[in-house]
Amino acid sequence: MSNLVEVAQTQLREIILNALSSAVAQGLLAAEPIPAFLIEIPADKSHGDFATNVAMVSAKAFHMAPRKIAEIIQAEAVLDGSYFEKCEIAGPGFINFFLSQRWFADTVSTVEQEGERYGKSDFGGHQKVMVEFVSANPTGPMHIGNARGGALGDCLAAVLENAGYDVTREFYVNDAGNQIDRFGLSLEARYLQLFKGEENVAFPEDGYHGEDIKVRAKEYADLHGDALLDKPSEERCRALIEYALPKNVEKLKTDLESYRILYDVWFMESTLHQEKVVDKIVCILSSKDLTYEKDGALWYQATAFGSEKDEVLIRANGNPTYFAADIAYHYNKFAVRGFDRVINVWGADHHGHVARLKGAMDAIGLDGSKLDILLMQLVKLMRDGEVVKVSKRTGKSITLSDLLEEIPIDAARFFFNLREPNSHLDFDLDLAVEESSQNPVYYVQYAHARICSIFKKLDAEGIKLRDCTGGELLRLTAPEERELIRHLALYTNEIIDAAKAYDPARMTRYAIELATLFHKFYNACRVMGEDEGLMQARLNLCVAARTVLHNVLTLLKVDAPQSM
């Protein structure tokens, strides 16, 4: 796929290096190694489309004032045959380069030719990357933090895919360990209460109090009656878990699919125990003299790898800890399934777990630097300027299902990606359903629909879009046209930058800016009523804008409506 920003940067680097070589050959500059220099896109376009600090960083090497070096480069620079039409010197020696109109025309053509493929690149070199996100305990419904994590994780995965990585989306199901034991005891108590009365059966102090536990216990009782009443507690809990857990996992899948999230893998923690992977981890650490016994438990010397304290691997009762299972899980990711990089999207309350897990990867002979943890800050739901903590419908804490009953999926996915993961997010429920330009997702979708309406109107008048000649596209010279085209050209780079920073919020910001620039162009430049050549050029620009709007909304899994 084409990236005309990258093409222009490559051309410019070659122009600069050739100019320096020519200057050295003529004795205008000393034959010295050229220091690394930057080519950047200035925020202020009056400073050119690209700017370089080559003269500034070369002053010491050439024993010459930066501005003098810049003047030599300017005199020796050959722009013929390139995308650049002129260069100017600014301040003490910065050199600003200005793109020719041909670059703008070629950008519009490129977007139209590549269509849905536009924006994709091979930047990632098809490296094998896993994004694990949400991974909510299957002991209850998903909460608002999971809703944000789902949108962030899924959009990050899409960004990485578009940037050329081989991406796997994974959900880790904690179907073993203490939380499942508590789940079973909670179900058992609710089941027994149905037959003996709540006042006669104590509920576990650390049990799960959600209404969903009562629902699952009653479902089992409706199907099987009092068949478990006389069974031993262990057998009763096991039967209830075997009934309720698959239903809870299926509910997680259904809720996430309604949120437009489809996972490639649902990985069950229990398989790590069944396949003795946890035992293998203990053996590896023990063979490296990184374990010891204390108070009947087996400990791992986490302090040897940067942690503040050592960690228990096997409890005194013989059961492995969650941390031991987590090491085994990540051993499976790297050593068994061969991922080049693993990205976990976690809540900010897990920050203390980051260093010890990365250190554990180093301890078992893997590379902890290949594990990246994206910490996600809290979400506050707001209505009428007040914090909302409970559902209107149920009076309980708001779940993902509650949220999606109240606001459109498009708004949820877009709003949760409006801020970087490490920033707190105030989610305005009123704004999310508002049909106005104040609602960012509505604003972007309206831009797409507006372009579609232009073509419907033209079609009704018998005016057909056609391919433009190169000369016609060269007529797109208005400031609003050039600004819009520049932004279209940056789309591929924006995806790459979002992939490098693990920040899918760059894509919502890009989409909002694109909608703004299209509206500015449409308000400033008449599309209909101009001569046929200019009209067709502007219609082709509309097509390019619509294509990129569609592509970025598709990446975010947000609808691109044709009418609103």
C-alpha positions in Angstrom: 0.0 0.0 0.0 1.2 3.5 -0.8 2.2 6.1 1.9 2.8 9.4 0.2 4.0 11.0 3.4 6.7 8.4 3.7 7.5 8.7 0.0 7.9 12.5 0.4 10.1 12.0 3.5 12.3 9.5 1.7 12.7 11.8 -1.3 13.5 14.7 1.0 16.2 12.8 2.8 17.8 11.9 -0.5 17.6 15.5 -1.7 19.3 16.7 1.5 22.1 14.0 1.3 22.7 14.7 -2.4 22.9 18.4 -1.7 25.5 17.8 1.1 27.5 15.5 -1.2 27.5 18.0 -3.9 28.7 20.7 -1.5 31.5 18.5 -0.2 32.6 17.6 -3.7 32.8 21.4 -4.5 34.8 22.1 -1.4 31.9 24.2 0.1 31.7 21.9 3.1 34.4 19.7 4.8 34.3 16.0 4.1 33.0 15.0 7.5 30.4 12.4 8.6 26.9 13.9 8.6 25.2 13.7 12.0 21.7 12.2 12.4 19.1 14.7 11.6 15.3 15.0 11.8 12.7 15.5 9.1 9.5 16.6 10.7 6.0 17.9 9.8 5.6 21.4 11.3 2.4 22.1 13.2 2.3 25.5 11.5 2.0 25.0 7.8 3.4 28.4 7.1 6.7 26.8 8.1 6.4 24.4 5.2 5.1 20.9 4.8 8.3 19.4 6.1 11.2 20.9 8.1 14.7 19.7 8.9 17.3 20.5 11.5 20.2 19.1 9.4 22.0 22.5 9.3 21.7 22.9 13.1 23.1 19.5 14.0 25.9 19.8 11.4 27.4 23.0 12.7 30.0 21.3 14.8 31.0 18.8 12.1 31.4 21.5 9.4 32.8 24.2 11.8 30.3 26.6 10.2 27.3 28.6 11.3 24.0 26.7 10.8 22.5 29.4 8.7 25.5 29.3 6.3 25.2 25.5 6.0 21.4 25.9 5.3 22.2 28.4 2.5 24.6 26.0 0.9 22.1 23.1 1.1 19.4 25.4 -0.3 21.6 26.3 -3.2 22.6 22.7 -4.0 19.2 21.1 -3.5 17.8 19.7 -6.7 14.0 19.5 -6.4 13.2 18.6 -10.1 11.4 15.3 -10.4 10.5 15.3 -6.7 7.3 16.1 -4.8 8.8 19.4 -3.6 8.6 22.8 -5.3 10.7 25.1 -3.0 12.6 25.4 0.2 13.2 28.3 2.6 15.5 29.0 5.5 14.0 30.0 8.8 15.5 31.4 12.0 19.1 30.4 12.7 19.2 27.6 10.2 16.0 25.4 9.9 15.1 24.5 6.4 11.4 24.3 5.4 10.3 22.4 2.3 7.0 22.9 0.5 5.2 20.2 -1.4 4.1 20.7 -5.0 0.5 20.4 -6.1 1.3 17.1 -7.8 1.7 15.5 -4.3 -1.8 16.7 -3.3 -3.3 15.4 -6.6 -1.5 12.0 -6.3 -2.8 11.7 -2.7 -6.4 12.0 -3.8 -5.8 9.4 -6.6 -4.1 7.0 -4.2 -6.9 7.1 -1.7 -9.5 6.4 -4.4 -7.4 3.6 -6.0 -6.7 1.8 -2.7 -10.2 2.2 -1.2 -10.8 0.0 1.8 -7.1 -1.0 1.8 -6.0 2.6 2.2 -4.2 3.1 5.6 -3.0 -0.5 5.9 0.8 -1.0 5.9 3.5 -3.7 6.6 5.1 -1.7 9.4 4.7 -4.6 11.8 6.4 -7.1 9.6 3.7 -9.7 10.4 5.1 -10.1 13.9 2.9 -12.4 16.0 1.2 -10.3 18.7 -1.4 -11.3 21.3 -3.8 -8.7 22.8 -5.4 -10.1 25.9 -8.2 -7.9 27.3 -11.3 -7.9 29.5 -10.7 -11.4 30.9 -13.4 -10.8 33.5 -14.0 -13.4 36.2 -16.8 -15.7 35.1 -18.4 -15.4 38.5 -20.6 -12.5 37.6 -21.5 -9.9 35.0 -19.1 -7.5 33.3 -18.8 -4.0 34.8 -18.0 -0.6 33.3 -14.2 -1.1 33.6 -14.7 -4.2 31.4 -16.7 -2.1 28.9 -13.8 0.4 28.6 -11.2 -2.4 28.5 -13.2 -4.2 25.7 -13.4 -1.1 23.5 -9.7 -0.2 24.1 -8.4 -3.8 23.6 -10.5 -4.5 20.5 -9.5 -1.2 18.8 -5.9 -1.6 19.8 -5.9 -5.0 18.1 -7.5 -3.5 15.0 -4.8 -0.8 14.9 -2.1 -3.4 15.1 -3.7 -5.5 12.4 -3.9 -2.4 10.1 -0.3 -1.7 10.9 0.8 -5.1 9.6 1.0 -7.3 12.7 -0.4 -10.8 13.0 -2.9 -10.3 15.9 -4.7 -12.7 18.2 -7.4 -11.5 20.5 -7.6 -13.6 23.6 -9.9 -13.8 26.7 -8.4 -15.6 29.7 -11.1 -17.4 31.7 -10.3 -17.8 35.4 -12.1 -21.1 35.8 -9.8 -22.4 38.6 -8.5 -21.3 42.0 -10.0 -19.5 45.0 -12.6 -17.4 43.1 -14.1 -20.6 41.7 -14.2 -22.2 45.1 -16.0 -19.0 46.4 -18.3 -19.2 43.4 -19.3 -22.8 44.3 -19.8 -22.0 48.0 -22.0 -19.0 47.0 -24.1 -21.1 44.7 -24.4 -23.8 47.3 -25.7 -21.3 49.9 -28.3 -19.8 47.5 -29.3 -23.3 46.5 -29.8 -24.5 50.1 -31.6 -21.2 51.0 -34.3 -22.0 48.4 -35.3 -25.1 50.4 -34.4 -24.2 53.9 -35.0 -20.4 54.0 -32.4 -17.6 53.9 -32.6 -17.3 57.7 -31.5 -20.9 58.2 -28.5 -21.0 55.9 -25.5 -18.7 56.5 -24.0 -17.0 53.4 -20.2 -17.1 53.1 -18.6 -13.9 54.3 -16.4 -13.7 51.2 -19.1 -15.0 48.9 -20.5 -13.4 45.7 -23.6 -11.4 46.6 -24.8 -10.7 43.1 -28.3 -11.4 41.9 -26.9 -13.6 39.2 -25.8 -16.2 41.8 -29.4 -16.5 43.0 -30.6 -16.8 39.4 -28.2 -19.7 38.6 -29.0 -21.5 41.9 -32.8 -21.2 41.1 -32.3 -22.4 37.5 -30.5 -25.5 38.8 -33.2 -26.1 41.4 -36.0 -25.7 38.8 -34.2 -28.4 36.6 -33.1 -30.8 39.3 -35.2 -30.0 42.4 -33.7 -31.0 45.7 -31.4 -33.6 44.3 -28.3 -32.1 45.9 -29.7 -31.5 49.4 -28.3 -34.7 50.8 -25.1 -34.7 48.9 -21.7 -33.9 50.5 -20.8 -30.2 50.2 -17.9 -30.8 47.9 -20.1 -32.8 45.5 -22.9 -30.2 45.7 -20.5 -27.3 44.9 -19.0 -29.2 42.0 -22.4 -29.9 40.5 -23.5 -26.3 40.8 -20.2 -25.0 39.3 -20.4 -27.4 36.4 -23.9 -26.1 35.7 -23.4 -22.4 36.3 -19.9 -21.7 35.0 -20.5 -22.7 31.3 -23.6 -20.5 31.3 -21.7 -17.6 32.7 -18.9 -18.0 30.2 -21.5 -18.1 27.4 -23.1 -15.0 28.8 -19.7 -13.2 28.6 -19.4 -14.3 25.0 -22.9 -13.1 24.1 -22.4 -9.7 25.8 -19.1 -9.2 24.1 -20.3 -10.2 20.7 -23.2 -7.7 21.1 -20.4 -5.2 21.8 -18.9 -6.2 18.4 -15.9 -8.1 20.1 -15.1 -11.5 18.7 -12.2 -13.3 20.3 -9.9 -15.7 18.5 -9.2 -17.7 21.6 -11.0 -18.3 24.9 -8.2 -19.7 27.1 -9.3 -21.7 30.2 -7.0 -21.4 33.2 -8.0 -25.0 34.2 -6.0 -26.3 31.2 -2.8 -25.0 32.8 -3.4 -27.3 35.8 -4.6 -30.2 33.7 -1.5 -30.1 31.5 0.8 -29.6 34.5 2.1 -26.3 33.2 2.1 -24.8 36.7 4.2 -27.8 38.0 6.6 -27.2 35.1 7.0 -23.5 36.1 7.8 -24.6 39.7 10.4 -27.1 38.4 12.0 -24.4 36.2 12.3 -21.9 39.1 13.5 -24.6 41.5 16.2 -25.7 39.0 17.5 -22.2 39.0 17.6 -22.1 42.8 14.9 -19.4 42.8 12.5 -21.2 45.2 12.6 -21.9 49.0 10.2 -23.3 51.6 8.8 -21.2 54.4 5.9 -21.8 56.8 4.9 -24.9 54.8 4.6 -22.9 51.5 6.9 -22.8 48.5 8.2 -19.3 47.7 9.7 -17.7 44.6 12.6 -15.2 45.0 10.9 -12.4 43.2 13.2 -9.9 44.8 16.1 -11.3 42.7 14.2 -9.9 39.6 13.2 -6.4 40.8 10.1 -7.1 43.0 9.8 -5.6 46.4 9.0 -8.9 48.1 9.1 -12.6 47.4 5.9 -14.4 46.3 4.2 -17.6 47.3 3.9 -20.2 44.5 2.4 -23.1 46.3 0.3 -22.5 49.5 0.8 -24.7 52.6 -2.4 -26.6 51.6 -0.7 -27.6 48.4 -2.8 -25.3 46.1 -0.9 -23.1 43.6 -1.4 -19.3 43.9 -3.0 -17.1 41.2 0.5 -15.7 40.6 1.9 -19.2 39.8 -0.9 -19.8 37.3 -0.3 -16.4 35.8 3.4 -17.2 35.2 2.3 -20.5 33.6 -0.2 -18.7 31.4 2.4 -16.3 30.1 4.9 -19.2 29.7 2.3 -20.7 27.4 1.9 -17.5 25.5 5.6 -17.1 24.7 7.2 -20.6 24.9 4.4 -22.8 23.7 2.5 -20.6 21.3 5.4 -18.5 20.2 4.1 -14.9 20.3 6.7 -12.3 19.6 4.9 -9.8 21.8 2.1 -10.0 24.3 0.0 -7.0 25.3 -2.3 -7.2 28.4 -5.0 -4.6 29.0 -5.4 -4.4 32.8 -7.1 -2.1 35.2 -4.9 0.4 37.0 -5.4 -1.5 40.3 -3.1 -4.1 38.9 -0.1 -1.8 38.6 1.7 -3.6 41.4 1.6 -6.9 39.5 3.3 -5.5 36.4 7.0 -5.6 37.5 6.7 -8.9 39.2 5.2 -10.7 36.2 7.7 -9.2 33.8 10.5 -10.2 36.2 9.0 -13.7 36.4 9.4 -14.0 32.6 13.1 -13.2 32.9 13.4 -15.6 35.8 12.1 -18.6 33.7 14.4 -17.7 30.8 12.0 -15.7 28.7 12.2 -12.0 27.8 10.1 -9.9 30.1 10.6 -6.9 27.9 8.3 -8.6 25.3 5.4 -8.4 27.7 3.7 -5.0 27.7 1.0 -4.1 30.2 -1.5 -1.4 29.3 -2.9 0.0 32.5 -6.4 1.5 32.2 -7.7 4.1 34.5 -11.2 4.3 36.0 -14.4 5.4 34.3 -17.0 7.7 35.8 -20.4 7.6 34.3 -22.1 11.1 34.3 -25.7 12.1 33.9 -26.9 15.7 34.4 -23.5 16.5 35.7 -23.7 13.9 38.5 -21.8 10.7 38.9 -24.0 7.6 38.2 -23.3 4.4 40.0 -26.5 2.4 39.6 -28.7 1.3 36.8 -32.0 3.0 36.3 -33.6 -0.3 35.5 -32.1 -2.6 38.2 -31.0 -0.2 40.9 -27.7 -2.2 41.0 -24.2 -1.4 39.7 -24.2 -0.7 36.0 -23.1 -3.6 33.9 -22.0 -3.7 30.3 -25.5 -5.0 29.4 -27.1 -2.1 31.2 -24.9 0.4 29.4 -25.7 -1.0 25.9 -29.4 -0.9 26.7 -29.1 2.8 27.4 -26.7 4.1 24.7 -25.8 3.1 21.1 -22.9 0.6 20.7 -21.3 3.2 18.3 -21.2 5.8 21.1 -19.9 3.3 23.7 -17.0 2.1 21.5 -16.1 5.7 20.3 -16.4 7.3 23.7 -14.3 4.7 25.5 -11.6 5.4 23.0 -11.6 9.2 23.3 -8.9 9.3 25.9 -5.5 7.5 26.3 -5.8 4.3 28.4 -3.8 5.8 31.3 -6.1 8.8 31.7 -9.3 8.9 33.7 -12.5 9.1 31.6 -15.8 10.9 32.4 -18.4 9.2 30.2 -21.3 11.6 29.6 -24.4 9.4 29.1 -26.5 12.4 28.0 -24.0 13.4 25.3 -23.7 9.8 24.1 -27.4 9.8 22.9 -27.5 13.4 21.7 -27.9 13.9 18.0 -25.8 17.1 17.6 -22.3 18.2 16.6 -21.4 18.2 20.3 -21.5 14.4 20.3 -18.2 13.4 18.7 -19.4 10.1 17.2 -22.5 11.7 15.7 -20.3 14.5 14.3 -18.0 12.1 12.5 -20.9 9.9 11.3 -22.7 13.0 10.0 -19.7 13.9 7.9 -19.8 10.5 6.2 -23.6 10.7 5.7 -23.3 14.3 4.4 -20.9 13.1 1.6 -23.3 10.2 0.7 -26.1 12.8 0.5 -24.1 14.9 -2.0 -23.8 12.0 -4.4 -27.5 11.1 -3.9 -28.4 14.6 -4.8 -26.1 14.6 -7.9 -27.5 11.3 -9.0 -31.0 12.7 -8.8 -29.9 15.5 -11.1 -28.3 13.1 -13.5 -24.7 14.2 -12.7 -22.3 11.2 -12.6 -18.9 11.0 -10.9 -16.0 10.2 -13.2 -12.3 9.7 -12.9 -10.4 13.0 -13.1 -7.4 13.7 -15.2 -4.2 14.6 -13.4 -4.6 18.2 -14.6 -8.1 18.5 -13.0 -6.9 17.2 -9.6 -4.1 19.8 -9.8 -6.8 22.4 -9.5 -7.5 21.5 -5.8 -5.4 24.5 -4.5 -7.8 26.2 -2.0 -6.3 26.2 1.5 -9.3 24.1 2.8 -8.7 21.6 0.0 -5.0 21.2 0.7 -5.6 21.0 4.5 -8.1 18.2 4.0 -5.8 16.3 1.6 -2.8 16.6 4.0 -4.9 15.0 6.7 -6.0 12.2 4.4 -2.4 11.5 3.6 -1.5 11.2 7.3 -3.9 8.3 7.9 -1.4 5.5 7.4 1.1 7.2 9.7 -1.6 7.8 12.3 -2.3 4.1 12.5 1.4 3.3 12.8 1.8 5.9 15.5 -1.2 4.5 17.4 0.3 1.0 17.1 3.7 2.2 18.4 2.1 4.0 21.3 -0.6 1.4 22.1 -3.0 4.3 21.9 -6.2 3.7 19.9 -7.5 7.1 21.0 -5.3 8.6 18.3 -7.9 7.1 15.8 -10.9 8.9 17.3 -9.0 12.2 17.4 -8.0 11.6 13.8 -11.6 10.9 12.8 -12.9 14.0 14.6 -10.3 16.2 12.9 -11.1 14.7 9.5 -14.8 15.4 10.0 -13.9 19.0 10.9 -11.7 19.5 7.9 -14.3 18.1 5.6 -17.0 20.4 6.9 -14.6 23.3 6.5 -13.9 22.3 2.9 -17.5 21.8 2.1 -18.5 25.2 3.5 -15.7 27.1 1.8 -15.6 25.3 -1.6 -18.7 24.9 -3.8 -18.8 21.4 -5.2 -21.8 22.0 -7.5 -22.2 25.0 -9.7 -18.5 25.2 -10.7 -17.2 24.3 -14.1 -17.3 20.6 -14.8 -13.6 19.9 -14.4 -13.3 21.6 -11.0 -16.6 20.0 -9.9 -15.3 16.6 -10.7 -12.0 17.2 -8.9 -13.9 18.3 -5.8 -16.2 15.3 -6.1 -13.2 13.0 -6.2 -11.9 14.7 -3.1 -15.3 14.0 -1.5 -14.9 10.3 -2.4 -11.4 10.2 -0.8 -12.7 11.8 2.4 -15.7 9.4 2.5 -13.3 6.5 2.0 -11.0 7.4 4.9 -14.0 8.2 7.1 -15.4 4.8 6.3 -12.0 3.1 6.9 -11.4 4.7 10.3 -14.9 4.1 11.5 -14.6 0.5 10.4 -11.4 0.1 12.3 -13.2 1.4 15.4 -16.1 -1.0 14.6 -18.4 2.0 14.5 -21.1 2.2 11.8 -20.6 4.6 8.8 -24.2 5.6 7.9 -25.2 6.7 4.5 -28.0 8.9 5.9 -28.9 10.5 9.3 
